[in-house]
């Protein structure tokens, strides 16, 4: 458990313009003082993040909304009451004080109140908003444990608060509330249907013109180091037999066939929440396995799998190019 002393040390690092990694219920975030342009620049440099890619500001509660947003529509108060603290980011029209560094030069800002107790306490001790994208190199797998952060970012982070494994395991749902019709711009644990039910309105299309750019919306994102191929369940065995000489790691919801000669076969959880919780950790283990390719069984085209299909789709390559064999193989 993270001590009060560690949390106060983290808050002091943030006040001095440093970087701190901390747990949220979704993934670990790399935090900087959202009101300090120099600190935010340091954050972008640490991640190798493009300057036009906005970051989410984490705040302690709904009382902070009016500090960061120029307009807070009724829909935002409704969703905050129902889903905050929790894995929901709301995109609102930004206040004049919000830096272009935070918004990627847009007139909108993404805000979230995380539910993890360590994140909550850090925000309260710090007393200001924390800009916090995932604590990894840009475009790569998000970290769901403190060790993932240490392995990937090393000394770039002055302090990593270890709050244990993340409960959700994939990034927050992002909903755009800047237009008359709300739209989900990134799926997550909180579904589009839950949001529509809360607001009592149908949602608009995320691809409609004029929607803001948001975190995790690039075609290629959340990617392991190894190439990843998604294969329909009834085609996996044929696909693998045709590549029998290639060291392959498989993630499937079915048991390994008794005659399979695949290097590594991981049986995935059958329920979406459990699958999401373990996904990034599994892909990181595959990266370290010595295999040359990751094969993932395609998931059902059902609403409850939408967010995970989104992450895997962005991580996958239609025609994977295998890395060279390691020396000695």
N, C-alpha and C positions, 0 to 999 in steps of 0.2 A: 504493500500500500504506500502511496506517495504521502510524505509527511508535510505538515504545514510549513516547515522550514524550507523544504524543496520548492513548494509552490511559491512562497514569498521570494526565494532566490530567482525563480523563473520570472516572476513579475518585475523584479529589479533589473534583470537582463533586458527585458522588453523596454523598460523605461529608459535604459541607456542606449537603445537602438540595436540591440542584439537579436539573435534568432533562437527560438525555443521550439522544440517539438513536443507535442502533447496529445493525449488520446482524446478522441471523440467516440461516440457510439458507432460512427460510420467507419472512418479510417483515421490514422494519425495525421495531424496537421502540422505544417511548418509555419510557426507563428512569428509575426512582426507587428510592431505598433502601427496600426492602420492610419494613424494621424501623423506619422513620421516619414516623409518621402525618402530620406536616406535609408531608413530601415527597410522600406518596401523595395527599394532598388537592390539592396543586399539580398533580400528574399528571392527576387527574380534571378539574380546572378547565381545564387546557390542552386536553384533548380534548373537553370538554363531555359527559363520560361520566356516565350516571346512577349514583347512589350504590349502587344495589342490583345493579349489574352487576359481577361479580367479575373480578379480573385474575389473570393467570398469573404465578407467581414463577419466574424463571429462576435456576438454581443451577449450580454448577460441576461437580457429580458426585453419584454415589449416596450418598456419605458425608453429604450434607446432608439426605437424606430424613428422618431421625429428628429433625432440628431443627425441621422444619416440620410433620411429620405425627405425630399421636398414635398411629396404627396403620399399620404397613407390612406388608400381607399378602404372602404368598408370591408371588402373581400380580404384584405390583409389582416384586419383585426379578427375576422371570423376564423381564418386559418391559424393565426397565432394562438387563439384561444383553444383550438382543437388539437393542434399538432406540435406546439412549442412547450417546453423544450423537446426537440426531436429532430429527425433526419429530413427536414424540409427547409429549402432555401427559397426565399421570396425575392424576386427581382422587382424593384421599385424605381421610380424616378429619383435620381440622386439629389441630395442637398448641394448647394453651391460650394460648401466647404470640402466636399469629397474630392480627393485628388484624382486626376486623370490616370495616375499610376494604378489606382485601385480598379478603375472602371474600364481600363483599356481604351480610354478616350471616348467612351460612350456617355450618354446622358442617363445611365441607369446604374444601379448598384445592387449586388446580391447580398442578402442579410440572412443570418441563421442564428438560432439559439440552441447550442448543443446540449444534450441531456447527460453526457458523461459527468460524473461528480467531480473528476479532476479538472475537466474543462470549465465546469461551472465555477469551481473555487478559484481557478486561475483568473477567469474573467472578473470575478468580484474583487480579488486582491489587486489586480492591475487597474481596474476602474475605467478602462477605455476599450474601444473595439480592437480586435485582433484580426489582422489579415492573415488567413490561413488556408492556402491550398494544401493538397496532400504532400506529405514529407518525403518526396522522392524526386528523382530526376524527371524532367518534363517528358510526358508521353509514356512513361514506364508504369509498371504495376504499383498501385498504391500500397502503402505499408499498413498492416493490421496488427503488428506487434512493435514494441520498442526496439527489438533486435533488428527488425527489418530496416528501421530508420538508421540505426548505427551502421549496419552493413552497407547501406547505400550512400549515406551522406557523410558519415564519419565526423571529422573535426569541423565541418562547416557549421554544425549545430553546436551552440555553446552548452546546451543542456537538453537532455531527453527525459521527460517525465514518464515513467513506466507505470501505466495504469492497467496493464494486462491486455489480453487480446480484445479486439473490438467486437462488439456484439452483433452489429449489422454486417460489416465486412465489405460493403460497397458504398459508394459516395451517395450523398443526399439527393433526393428529388429536387429539381429546380422548376419552379413555376413562375411564369411571367405574368405580373399583374399591372403592367404599364399600359395595356390596351383595354378596350371595353370587354373583350372576350379573353379570359385567362387561357393560358396554354402551358402544358408541361414541356419544358425544353430539354430536360434530362430525366429519364425515369429512375426511380429508386424504390426503397422500401415502402414509402407512402405512394399508393397507386393513383393514377389519373382518375379512376372511378371514385376513390375516397375523397379526392379534392372536389370533383364535380358534385358528389353527394353533400359535402359540407357547404358548398356555395349555392347549391340548388340551381345550377346553370350548366349547360353543356360546355365543354371546353373547345377552344379553337385548335387549329393545326399549328404544330411547332414550326413547320416549314413555310408558313405564310410570310410574305414579304414584310420587312420591317421589324422582325423579332430581334431582340438583343443577342449578341454573342455571349456565350456562357462557358464556364469551365467544363472540360470533358466533352465538347461538342465536335471536335475534329474527327475526320473520317478514321484516322489511325490514332489510337490512344490506348491506355491501359495495357500496354503490350509487354509480354515477357521478352527476354533476350533471344530465346529460340523462336523460330518460325512456328506459327500455330495454324492448324487446318481444322475446320469444322466439317464433320462428315455425318451424313444421315445414319441413324442407328442400323438400318438394314444393309448398309454398304460398308461398314467399318471393317468387317473381317476380310472382305475382298480387297479393300484399300490396303490393309496391312499385309496381306499375303503378297501383293505386288511389290512390296517394299521390305521383304523379309531380311534383306542384308543391312537395313538402316536401323540404328538404335533409336527406338521410338518410345515416348511416354504417352500413355493413353489415359484420358479422363472419361469414364463412361458410367452410366447409372446401372449397367448390367455387370454381372460377375464375369471374370476372365474366362474365356473358353478353355476347356481342359487341354486342348492341343495347341494353344497360343504360344508362340515363341517371342512375343513382344518383350522388350527389355524391362519395361515398367508399366504396370496396369493399376490404376487407382480407381476404386469404386466410389463414385460420387454420392453424396446424400440424395435421397429421393424427394425431399421437401425443399421448396425454393429458399426459404429463410436459412436453412442449414447449408444448402449449396452455396449461397452467397457468402455466408460467414467463413467458409473454408476455402473459397475460390482462389484468392490471391496468394494465400500461403501455399496452396497446392502447386500453383504455377511457379512460384519461387523455388520450391523443392525440385520441380521438373528442370528448371534452369540449371540447377546445381547437380543434376543426375548424370551428366556425361552423355545424355541422349542428343540427337541432332534435330528432332522434330517432335512437336506436341500435336497429338490428335485428340480432338474433343468431340464427343457424341453430340449431335444437334439436339437442342432442347425443344420441348413441345411449344407449338404456336398458341399458347394460352396466356391470358392476361397476367397471371401470377408469376410467369417466367420472363416478362417483358424486360425488366431492368437487367437481368443476368444475360439475356440474349443480346441486349445492347452492348454490354461490356465485352462479351466474347466476340461480337461482330466487329468491334473496333480493334480488338487485339489480333484478329485473324488476318491471314493473307490468302487471297484466292489461289495463287500459285506459289507456294512457299519455295524460297531458295535456301537450300540447306547450307549451314556453315561448314567449313572444311573439317575433316577429321582431325582429332587431336593427335599430337605426335605419339608414335608408338602403337597406334591402332592399325 
